[in-house]
Every structure is written in C-alpha cells, then in structure tokens.
Amino acid sequence: MDIGLLSLILVVVLFGLLLCGLWVGFALMAVGLVAMEIALSAPVASVFARRVWGSMNSWDLTALPMFIWMGEILFRSRLSANLFGGLAPFTRRLPGGLLHVNVLGCALFACVSGSSAATTATVGRMSLPELKSRGYDNSLAIGTLAGSGTFGFLIPPSIIMIVYGAATEQSIARLFLAGIGPAILLAILFSGFVMIWASLNRDKLPPPEPAPSWAERGRALGMLLPTVLLIAAVIGSIYAGLASPTEAAVIGVVGSLLIAGLSGGLDRESFVSALRGAAITSCMIAFILAGASFLTIAMGFTGIPRSLASMIGEMGLSPYALIAVLLVFFIIIGCFLDGISIVVLTTSVILPMVLAAGIDPIWFGIFLVLVVEMSQITPPVGFNLFVIQSITGQNIFRIAYYALPFFFLLVLATAIITIFPGIALWLPGTMMSN
C-alpha cells in the first residue's frame, strides 16, 4: 500500500478513536494493530505481547511512580503556604512585588514535583488568594501562575523527561542536567517581564510594602529550609553520583513523607489519597507508554518513519528550518493532546528526522519539553488552564488570554536555546564527562 495513503488511514483511525473517547494508550495500541494488519502478515499477537511487556520492563521507569507519589504527598502538605511565606519577604520590594512569588515558588516546587499540573495547583491554591487580597492585578497574577506552572516539566525531576528518556533510550540524568540552563533562562524571562510590566503599570499594583527586617528574613529562610533540603537530597544525590534517578526518587518519597508529617499535613486519609492519586497517574502513563511502544514497532514495519525522514532529507531543510517546522507542528497538536501523549506519539516518527539532521537527541528532548510546556497553556486541553479554572472559576479562554505573554516567552526561550544550544548542553557535557 502507498505510504501516503497508509499514513492518512492511521491518522484518521487515531483521531477517530480519540474523538470517540477511547483512552490514549488503547487508541495507540489499536492504531498499531491496524498498521500491522494492513502492512504485513506478521505474528501480530506475538509482537504485541513482547513489545508491551518490554516497554514496561524497564528499571528507569521505576522512578516515574516514585516521583509522582512524592509530588502527591507534597501537594497535600503545608509546603505551598511555607513557600509563599518564605519567598514573600525577599520579593516584595522588587518591581512587581509578590508576583515574583509565583515564578520562584513554581520553580522551587518543580524541583520536588516533576508535574506541571501539581506545581500549578500547589502554588496557586496559596498565592492567588493572597495576591488578590493584597490588591495585585488579577490578570498578571493568573498569567504568571499559568506560565510558571510549566516549570514542573522542565526542572528536574521531570516526569516528561523520564518518559522521553525511556522512549528514546537517552540518559535521564543527562536530560535532568540539560533542563537546568533553560529553566534558569525561562525564570529570568518571566521575572524580567513582570518587572517591565510593573514599571509600565504602577497604577495596577498595591503600594510598596516596607522592607523586611532581619528577623523576618530569618523566619522566611526557616520556612524554605525543608524544601531546599529535599531538593538537595533528591537532585544533589543524582548529580553527585551517589544515587541513580530511581534511587533518588525513593529518597524524595521518604523526605516528602517527613516534611508532610512534621508540618501536620499527613494523616491516614491524606496518605491513602496520595497513594491512590499516584497509582492512577502512574497507570495512565504506563498504558500510554505501552501503546506508544507497540505503535513504534508497528510504524517501523510499515516503513513510514523511514519514508518521512527521506522526504525531509530530500527537501534539504537546514536544522534551523526543521526546528521551525517542528515548532509550528507541536504547537498545533498541543492544542489537542496532553504533554505525555505528544512525546510518546511523535518521537518514533520525528526522532529519525532529527538525528538525520545532526541534532543532538538530548537537546531535542529539552526542545520537546519546552513545546510541551506551551501545550499546557493553550486551549482547549491545556492542563494548567483547567487547574487554574478549578481554583478561580474563571473561563478557560480568559485564563489562556492572561497566559498569552508567557506563551510567547516560551517561544522566545525556544528560539534562544536553538541559537545557543550550549545553554542546554554545556552542563551535561561538563558534569557527565568528569
């Protein structure tokens, strides 16, 4: 069968199943079965069984439920209140004042979460009511939270990076290191935008608060200490070579249980609730990974990835042109699919093109995370938008409008790391070579 016609059939089948409400993981499996039945007479059942089992039988993936559980535990602790109280004294004198708490709070919580939605929900539950009560502009308060909540995917330990690393057989530790430079860049861009906006819209901000005393600063540091220690234990153990990402995830779970217990946020009900939430999320991701793994091998049998890679090669696109095309492509599908689905659904087809163009797969993983972050704040299925809607009750498209400047800042950050790839690659190249 013609490759173009086969590709069209598979796309129609996939989106037809998704529109019918079938779970993403099972939809991917179904498309793989259709592809293999049409393309060749291979022992489909045998290939399916081996591939699904092989996709789950991975030690690296053990870190996934651990980091998810850690985020669920901290979500139910007093960490968000401590983050706001700890950061407020150090930000209220900056242009934009406490709006920077959203940026810095999301960055800190992302270091112990790995989930964009959990980061947005945890910081937003505390910061939005506080900012509203103090007279801050509602649009920028929501916008900074929506944009900064995406740090949960970029700052290690990132669930998306674990999924990408497992799907493409790349080093998760190197991906974690590669995310640090772009995360710092993004935090600077977000805070810089807040400062510029505050300088141009002084009438929309409350009067400046008095400078904090040394006693206030000391109490604030004490409130931030548990978070800093947990970050040091989890991330530091990986970078120091003392633990693998999976072992560090276990350290994170133990640390989060201690923080939740000492802060009074852990009881039998919250413990069971956190465990249940982690199990549900982990199973959902596992089904998606299993379906994507089988679809990958099915696509290999059909020859579609090779044909697409050859077609791109014949077009003679430069690496920059290829990245620009992929950026537009990912922004479009990000309006309809969640981040994990985007990663597992596209890597098998797109990665051969990327490698053929001479693009580093670690750098491409960071590029992919950034465009997935964009999908978190684009309607109609941006997860961060739904999370903020549940907190504020506002219309999802209005929230997306508030988040629009931060969407463009994400695009700008993507352009910057494309021009200067060393922002992502310098740290893993330096630390992992020692």
Summary of the structure (lengths in Angstrom):
residues: 434
radius of gyration: 22.0
end to end distance: 50.5
largest distance: 75.3
contacts: 1568
relative contact order: 0.15
helix: 80%
strand: 0%
